[in-house]
Amino acid sequence: MAATINRLTLIVLDSVGIGELPDAAQYGDAGSNTLANTARAVGGLNIPHLGRLGLGNILPIEGVPPVDRPLAAYGRMAEASAGKDTTTGHWEIAGLLLERPFPVYPHGFPPEIIKPFEERIGRPVLGNKAASGTAIIEELGPEHMRTGYPIVYTSADSVFQIAAHEEIVPVEELYRMCRIARELLTGDHAVGRVIARPFVGRPGAFKRTDRRRDFSLPPPGPTILDLLSENGFPVLAVGKIEDIFAGKGITEAVHTEGNMDGVDQTLTCMRRLERGLIFTNLVDFDMLYGHRNNPLGYAAALEAFDRRLPEILHATRPDDVLIITADHGCDPTTSSTDHSREYVPLLVYGQKVKPGVNLGTRSTFSDVAATVAELFGLSYPRGTSFAREVIVR
């Protein structure tokens, strides 16, 4: 099988879902539609470049009308795995499906987890409950500063989060605590991610910093990243991709400080990488706005990305393919502050891509993995490739 391209850039707009999945009600997400509901809440989105690619052809979005001649192939993808979290979504994009969701702890972590964790770190913890990250820092931050005890909390997702003030617990010490938690959280308690949540400031004005770090479970099987790297293709991870995959299959990684830095780093990779995969996560949509029920901020982040999109399109070479998608939803207009079980958009662009092809509704995110494999002249066992539907021969 001959390779069709030399390089592919895959950008995940974290949480930018495009409508509830048929089973959304089972997850408490009936009515969720991150893009459409955000657009409606702000009186329409101003994202003309995404619109010209064909985003508005996938479904009605206020301010993003369908276009007669989309520049990209377009469609949407359903999540086949059980769950709606970042790790599950990214693993499925990379071709790994989960039949059972990661464990969640709506009432906090049980003693068999917390007690050995406290013993290993040599101090008690505060919190140990499900909470908003910003809210629990405001609630327990002053006590944390007095005692030095870390704040442990979770959410509707499968996460064990540890928050600590950088002046009280140095970031490297916080990372050490996270590694200890990661060692303990195995078997039935194998949460998807342990997350370091450093913050700064004073009571009433705490602010989380960009030195967040995720300690994920290693993928339990090979992904498209492993297939590419084993066949000599570089795999460059931008943003939290390295954390999500626990480094597996990644040949080089760069962490970022927000969406715009993520775009900058992606462009830097596009300028220097001759062949291989650039895999980028832009997290601000989810972290800063979706979880905080802030549709105005969410819309502004979408518009900021859209303003940078021409730079990415311009950096796409004749033998490149660009794929833009998402990993789940996080509708900022609902009462929930958690992820939402949604379809994700699929936009495929490049000089070798037939513009305007309607890819319809894909049954799994893993169609991306199968497509990436075929474009690089390889074969991946899961998903259905859409390469032959979109590539000009």
C-alpha positions in Angstrom: 0.0 0.0 0.0 1.6 3.3 -1.1 1.5 6.4 1.1 -0.8 9.1 -0.2 0.7 11.9 1.9 3.8 12.8 3.8 2.3 14.7 6.7 -1.0 15.0 8.6 -2.0 17.6 11.2 -4.8 16.4 13.5 -6.3 19.2 15.7 -8.7 18.3 18.5 -10.8 21.3 19.7 -11.3 20.0 23.2 -15.1 19.6 24.0 -16.4 21.3 20.8 -19.3 18.9 20.4 -22.0 19.2 17.8 -25.2 17.7 19.2 -26.4 15.0 21.6 -25.8 11.3 20.8 -28.8 9.0 20.8 -27.8 7.7 24.2 -27.1 11.2 25.7 -30.1 10.9 28.1 -28.4 7.9 29.8 -25.5 10.2 30.7 -27.8 13.1 31.8 -27.0 15.1 28.6 -30.3 15.3 26.7 -30.5 18.5 24.8 -26.7 19.2 24.8 -25.3 20.7 21.7 -22.1 22.6 22.5 -21.7 24.5 19.2 -25.3 25.2 18.4 -26.4 26.1 22.0 -23.3 28.3 22.4 -24.1 30.1 19.2 -27.7 30.6 20.2 -26.7 31.9 23.6 -24.4 34.7 22.2 -26.6 35.7 19.2 -24.5 33.8 16.6 -20.9 32.9 16.2 -18.4 34.8 14.0 -16.3 32.0 12.7 -16.2 32.5 8.9 -13.1 30.4 8.2 -14.5 27.3 9.9 -17.7 28.1 8.1 -16.0 28.1 4.7 -14.5 24.7 5.5 -18.1 23.4 5.9 -18.8 23.5 9.6 -22.3 25.0 9.0 -23.0 22.2 6.5 -22.9 19.6 9.3 -25.9 21.0 11.2 -27.5 24.5 11.7 -25.4 26.8 13.8 -26.5 30.4 14.2 -24.0 32.7 12.5 -22.5 29.8 10.5 -24.7 29.2 7.5 -24.0 26.3 5.2 -21.9 27.2 2.1 -22.5 26.0 -1.5 -18.8 25.0 -2.0 -17.2 24.0 1.2 -13.4 24.0 1.1 -13.2 20.8 3.1 -14.8 17.4 3.4 -17.2 17.5 6.4 -19.3 15.2 8.6 -19.7 14.2 12.2 -18.6 11.2 14.3 -20.4 9.3 17.1 -18.5 8.0 20.1 -18.6 4.2 20.2 -16.8 3.8 23.5 -18.6 4.0 26.8 -18.0 7.4 28.4 -17.6 11.1 27.5 -14.2 12.1 28.9 -11.0 13.4 27.3 -9.0 10.2 27.6 -11.8 8.0 26.1 -12.3 10.4 23.3 -8.7 10.8 22.3 -8.0 7.1 22.6 -10.9 6.4 20.3 -9.7 9.0 17.8 -6.4 7.0 17.9 -8.2 3.8 17.3 -8.7 2.3 20.8 -12.2 1.6 22.0 -13.3 1.1 25.6 -16.2 -1.2 26.3 -16.4 -0.2 30.0 -16.2 3.4 31.2 -13.5 4.5 33.6 -14.7 4.5 37.3 -16.2 7.7 38.7 -16.6 8.8 42.3 -19.5 11.2 42.8 -19.2 10.8 46.5 -15.4 11.1 46.8 -12.8 8.4 46.9 -13.1 5.5 49.3 -10.8 4.9 52.3 -8.9 2.1 50.6 -7.6 4.8 48.2 -7.4 7.9 50.4 -5.7 6.3 53.4 -2.7 4.8 51.6 -2.4 8.0 49.6 -2.2 10.1 52.8 0.3 7.6 54.2 2.5 7.8 51.1 2.5 11.6 51.0 2.9 12.0 54.7 -0.1 14.3 55.3 -3.9 14.4 55.3 -5.9 15.7 52.4 -8.7 18.3 52.2 -11.9 17.9 50.3 -12.2 14.4 48.8 -15.5 15.2 47.0 -16.8 16.0 43.6 -16.6 19.7 42.9 -15.8 22.4 40.5 -12.1 23.1 40.5 -12.3 26.8 40.8 -15.0 26.5 43.5 -13.1 24.0 45.7 -10.0 26.1 45.5 -11.9 29.2 46.8 -13.5 27.0 49.5 -10.5 25.2 50.8 -7.6 27.3 49.5 -7.2 29.3 52.8 -7.1 26.1 54.9 -4.7 24.5 52.5 -2.4 27.6 52.8 -2.6 27.3 56.6 -2.0 23.6 56.8 -0.1 22.6 53.7 -2.6 19.8 53.1 -3.4 19.2 49.4 -6.9 19.5 48.1 -8.2 16.3 46.5 -11.4 16.4 44.4 -13.0 14.8 41.4 -15.8 15.5 39.0 -18.3 13.6 36.8 -15.3 12.4 34.9 -12.9 9.7 35.9 -10.3 12.0 37.5 -8.3 12.2 40.7 -7.4 15.9 41.0 -4.9 17.4 43.4 -4.8 21.2 43.9 -2.0 23.0 45.7 -0.7 26.5 45.9 2.7 26.9 44.3 4.1 28.8 47.3 2.9 26.1 49.7 3.6 22.9 47.7 6.2 23.3 45.0 5.0 22.1 41.6 7.5 19.3 41.5 6.3 18.0 44.9 2.7 18.2 43.6 3.7 16.2 40.5 5.3 13.6 42.9 2.0 13.3 44.8 0.2 12.7 41.5 2.7 10.0 40.6 1.9 8.3 43.9 -1.8 8.6 43.3 -1.3 7.1 39.8 0.5 4.1 41.3 -2.3 3.5 43.7 -5.2 3.9 41.3 -5.2 0.6 39.5 -7.5 -2.3 39.0 -11.1 -1.4 39.9 -9.9 2.1 40.8 -8.0 2.7 37.6 -9.2 6.3 36.9 -8.5 7.7 33.5 -6.4 10.6 34.7 -4.7 12.0 37.8 -4.4 15.7 37.4 -2.1 18.2 39.1 -3.9 21.5 39.6 -1.4 24.2 40.8 -2.7 27.6 41.7 -1.4 31.0 42.9 -2.8 34.1 44.5 -4.5 34.9 47.8 -7.9 34.1 49.3 -10.6 35.6 47.1 -8.3 35.9 44.2 -6.9 32.4 43.5 -5.9 31.6 39.9 -5.0 28.2 38.5 -1.7 28.2 36.6 -0.6 26.7 33.2 1.5 24.2 35.0 -1.3 21.7 35.2 -0.2 18.2 34.3 -2.2 15.0 33.5 -1.0 11.6 34.5 -3.0 9.2 32.4 -3.3 5.5 32.3 -1.2 4.0 29.5 -3.5 2.9 26.7 -4.2 -0.8 27.2 -3.5 -1.6 23.6 -1.7 -0.2 20.5 -3.0 2.9 18.8 -2.4 4.6 15.5 0.4 6.5 17.2 2.3 3.2 18.0 1.7 2.1 14.4 3.1 5.2 12.9 6.2 5.5 15.2 7.0 1.8 14.8 7.0 2.3 11.0 9.4 5.3 11.2 7.0 8.1 11.1 7.6 10.9 13.6 4.6 11.6 15.9 4.7 15.1 17.4 2.3 15.7 20.3 1.2 19.3 21.0 -0.5 20.3 24.3 -1.7 17.5 26.6 -1.6 14.8 24.0 1.6 13.3 25.6 -0.2 13.1 28.9 -3.3 11.6 27.5 -1.4 8.7 25.9 1.2 8.5 28.7 3.9 9.0 26.1 3.1 5.8 24.2 3.7 6.1 20.5 5.0 9.7 20.7 8.4 10.6 19.4 8.4 14.2 20.5 6.2 16.4 22.7 5.7 20.0 23.5 3.4 21.2 26.2 1.5 24.5 25.8 0.0 27.4 27.7 -3.4 27.9 26.3 -5.0 27.7 22.9 -3.0 30.4 21.2 0.3 28.9 22.3 -1.1 25.6 21.0 -1.7 27.2 17.6 1.8 28.7 17.7 3.5 25.4 18.6 1.4 23.6 15.9 2.6 26.1 13.3 6.2 25.7 14.4 5.9 21.9 14.0 4.3 22.4 10.6 7.2 24.5 9.5 9.9 22.0 10.5 8.4 18.6 10.2 8.9 17.0 6.8 6.8 13.9 7.3 4.7 12.2 10.0 1.8 13.2 12.3 1.3 16.4 14.3 -1.4 15.7 16.9 -2.6 18.8 18.8 -5.1 19.4 21.6 -6.5 22.8 22.3 -7.9 22.6 25.8 -9.2 26.1 26.6 -12.7 25.6 25.3 -13.2 22.8 27.8 -11.1 23.9 30.8 -11.8 27.6 30.9 -15.3 27.9 29.5 -17.2 24.7 29.1 -16.7 23.5 32.7 -17.5 27.1 34.0 -20.8 27.4 32.0 -19.4 30.5 30.2 -20.9 30.6 26.7 -19.5 34.1 26.0 -16.0 32.9 26.8 -16.6 29.7 24.8 -17.7 31.7 21.8 -14.8 34.1 22.1 -12.4 31.1 22.2 -13.9 29.7 19.1 -13.6 33.0 17.3 -10.0 33.4 18.4 -9.2 30.0 16.9 -11.0 30.9 13.8 -8.9 34.0 13.4 -5.8 31.9 13.5 -7.1 29.2 11.2 -5.9 30.9 7.9 -2.3 30.6 9.2 -2.8 26.8 9.7 -4.4 26.5 6.2 -1.6 28.5 4.7 1.0 26.2 6.4 -0.7 23.1 4.9 1.6 21.9 2.1 0.4 20.3 -1.2 1.1 16.8 0.2 -0.6 17.5 3.6 -3.9 16.7 5.1 -5.5 18.6 8.0 -8.2 17.1 10.2 -10.1 19.2 12.7 -12.3 17.4 15.2 -13.2 17.1 18.9 -13.2 14.5 21.7 -16.6 15.1 23.4 -18.9 18.0 24.3 -19.0 20.4 27.2 -22.1 22.5 26.6 -21.7 25.7 28.6 -25.4 26.6 28.4 -26.8 23.6 30.4 -27.0 23.4 34.2 -24.3 20.8 34.2 -20.6 21.8 34.4 -19.5 18.4 33.2 -18.7 16.9 29.7 -21.6 16.1 27.5 -22.2 13.0 25.4 -22.2 14.4 21.8 -21.2 13.9 18.2 -18.1 15.7 17.2 -17.4 17.6 14.0 -15.1 16.3 11.3 -13.4 18.6 8.8 -10.8 17.3 6.4 -8.8 19.8 4.3 -5.9 19.7 1.9 -5.0 20.1 -1.7 -5.4 16.4 -2.2 -8.8 16.4 -0.5 -11.9 16.6 -2.6 -13.8 19.7 -1.3 -17.4 19.5 -0.3 -17.6 15.7 0.2 -20.2 14.9 2.8 -18.8 12.2 5.0 -22.1 11.8 6.8 -22.3 10.4 10.3 -19.4 8.1 11.2 -20.1 5.3 13.7 -16.9 5.8 15.6 -14.1 8.3 16.2 -11.7 5.4 15.2 -12.5 6.2 11.5 -9.9 8.9 11.9 -7.3 6.3 12.9 -8.1 4.0 10.0 -7.9 7.0 7.6 -4.6 8.2 9.0 -3.2 4.7 8.6 -4.3 4.4 5.0 -3.0 7.9 4.1 0.4 6.8 5.3 0.3 3.5 3.4 -0.4 1.4 6.5 -3.4 -0.6 7.8 -5.2 -0.3 11.1 -7.6 -2.9 12.3 -10.3 -0.7 13.8 -12.5 1.9 12.2 -13.5 2.5 8.6 -11.2 4.7 6.5 -12.7 7.5 4.6 -9.5 8.2 2.7 -10.8 6.9 -0.6 -13.9 9.1 -0.3 -12.0 12.3 0.0 -8.6 11.9 -1.6 -8.1 13.0 -5.2 -6.3 10.1 -7.0 
